[in-house]
Amino acid sequence: QAGLVERGTTAQGEARARARAAMVKFAKDPSMQARMHQYQIVGRAAPTPKNPVPKIYRMRLFAKNKVLAKSRFWYFMKKLNKAKKSG
């Protein structure tokens, strides 16, 4: 809050800060919150009359869960190989 003036001495402020810190069991490090897993996704584009047997691709990537891993797989397939999930 802008313009908020804390009254009291610095010793009182430090005591309040220690009391607030004592209420928390342990401080969580935000860098430890993002749990990434390695996934190996295998896929191919849908068969079309032009290409009835499309090439199969495998990719290893990191994501928080398998849904995001599949999404990233198709994102990179579109960029790198011009292959879409739908054909």
N, C-alpha and C positions, 0 to 999 in steps of 0.2 A: 504494500500500500504506500503510495507516494505521500510524503509529508508526515508519516507516522514518527513520533518522537517517543523513544522509550525512556521512562522515568526511572530513577534509581541509580545506584552506583554500578560499576562494572562487576563488582563481586556479587551483587544480587543477580545481575544478568547471567553470570556464569553459573550460579547456583540453579537458576531456572533452567538453563540449557542442560545441565547435568541431570536434573529431575526429569526433563522430557526424554533424555536419552535412556534413562533407567527404565522408563515405561516400555520401551521397545525391547523385545527379546534379543534380536540380533539384526544388524543392518544388512540388507541385501545389496549385493554388488550388481548393478544393472547389466554389467558386461557378462555376468554368469547366467542371465535369464534366457538368452537366446540359445536354445538347444538345437543344434543342427545335426542331421543324420546324413549319411552317404547312401544314395540309392543307385541301383543299376536298373535303368529302364530300357526295355527292348520294344521296338515298335516298327511299323511300316505304314505307308500311306494306304488308303483303301484301294482295292483293285478297280481298274477302269477298263473300258474296251481298248483304249490306246495302250495301257500298260497292265495286262492281266496278272502278272506276277511281279509286284514291286519289290525293290531291294529292302532287306531287313537291316535296321540300324540299332546299335546299342550305344547307350550313353551313360556315363557315371557322373552324377552331380550331387550337390549338397542342397538340402531343403529341410524345412521344419517338419513336414509330414509328407505322406505319399501323394496326396492330392496336389500339393504345390510342386512336388517333383515331376509328376506327369504333366502339369501345366508348363513347367520350364522346359521339359523335353519337347513338347510340341512348339513352344516358342522358338527354340533353337532349330528345330527341324524346318520351320518355315523360313528362318533366316539363312541357314547354311545350305540346305538341300532342296529348297523350293518344294517341299512335300507338306501336304496338309492332311489332317486327320480324316477329313471327309473325301479326299481323293483328288 
